[in-house]
Amino acid sequence: MSVNPFYQFRHEVLEPGTSRVAPGKALALAIDIIRGHVDPTMNLARLHASATGPDYASAIQRASEMLGVPARAPTTSVEGRGMAMVVSNQTRDIVVVHAGLAITLFEDHESWRVAWHTVHHELAHIHDNEYKYPLAATAPRLQGDDAVTFPLADALWSEYHAERRSSGDLASGPEMQLELLRDLLQANTKSSAKLIMMASGYALGALAGESKSLEAFDPATAAVVRASPLGGVWDRMISELDKLYASLSRWAGIWELADLMDLVGAVQGALPPECA
């Protein structure tokens, strides 16, 4: 019996005349399956194309050129671990996935769940962008403390939303996300506030998707979080993020994140200066 339930579709994504999975075909079919069956209410109107290839940096470059935006370097940390990202302009998105991950979508491999979860997570960012980008386009220029706390709050929210939306049968559970957050908080080298917010979003979204509390799921990580600058606002973050998740389609402006900006500002203020 196959480990990967999608292995049955492998024959549909082979390179012509071979037994090798074609990454582009695999990614396109996976997107169709997710939008048509796994998460049919997800709004992907902004999705312009998908891109993949063995040279991940080149795939990002091609996607960026198509959208007329500067190319971002492949990430190697919590920001994406160099496997997948969404390239965006004001009106369109392209999901870019490393060829190795795309191939795993339809291989009988123990990492199949990570591959499907990753693609679903990236598509969830596009759903989020559908509502946020029109609001950001009409927002006033951020100044003062807002120019610092808004990007942090948006990083927290974006990863929370994508992780919560992509939780479920195709996700592997919150263990990896909690380990990542714990490692950042315990790191000897100081982690940036943005990385801490992103990792918090991963962890909080994964827990929310599983309807589990941090203390019940992982008491050891809970102790680390409670003793960190996150500890004083963790419960309020849970409440605020849940409210934002429920109301996303009704957001009136980027200032929907105002209360979250206050919370991340409190965390940033408690971090060492080198973490800013």
Phi, psi and omega in degrees: 000136182290143174289320184266116181295343180268000178301332181298340180262005186303323183297341181278347187238024180276150171294142183307129175074012181227176174254015181267138176288131175273116186305318181297317177296319181297315181295317181297318180292320179299318178298317179298320180293317181294313183286334183266333188229317185284316184218067188291345179269000179291134181270108180244032180300332180281347185292113183266324184190172170235154182218144177205173179163161180294333175262094186298320180298321179293324178296320177295318179299315180297316180296320181295319178295321179299326183262356178070037179234156177298142180283134174273148176287147175302138183270151181231017182231205178302340183290359177157345179055028170068026183240330183199149174199167173250126174262131189227149160238197186293335188235346187222157178228147171233126177270128183244128183228135176301139183302323180298321178289320180298319180297322183295340180305326185237019175262155177276073188230146183296343180270008183303322184293321177298319181296312180294320178297319181297315180295317178298319178301314181294320177296327177295328174298322179293319175302316178297316180300328181303327181265325186282318188300316177299327179288319181294327182295334182253007183279150176291158180295131181286139181224160175060220181299329181299327180292341178265314187281333180297311179301326179290316179295321180292323177297315177299309182299313185301315181286326175299310182299312183296321181288319179293318182294326183267008176284167180126209187296332182269353181271159183260006180096169187279359187304311183296319181294321180290323177298319179298313180296315180300316181296320179296318182289334181261000186298141176291322174274135187291131179273147181289157179300323181296316180297321178296320178293318179297315179296324176296319177298316176305309186294313181295321179293319179295318178295317179297321179296332179264359183054047182234149175268155180299315183297319181288326185275320186211083183302326182294314178293325178302319180296321179294315181296314183296332180273355182263175175301341177287337189303320184288342183238001186305311183293324178289328174298316179303313182295314183292318180295322178297319178296316179295321180297318182289337188248009188309313184291351181247010179302138181262345182179174181293343180285001168301337180272007187301314181294324177292325177299321177296320181292315180289331175297322178294321178294313181299320180296336180267352179278155174301151183304327182288352178269355183298000000 
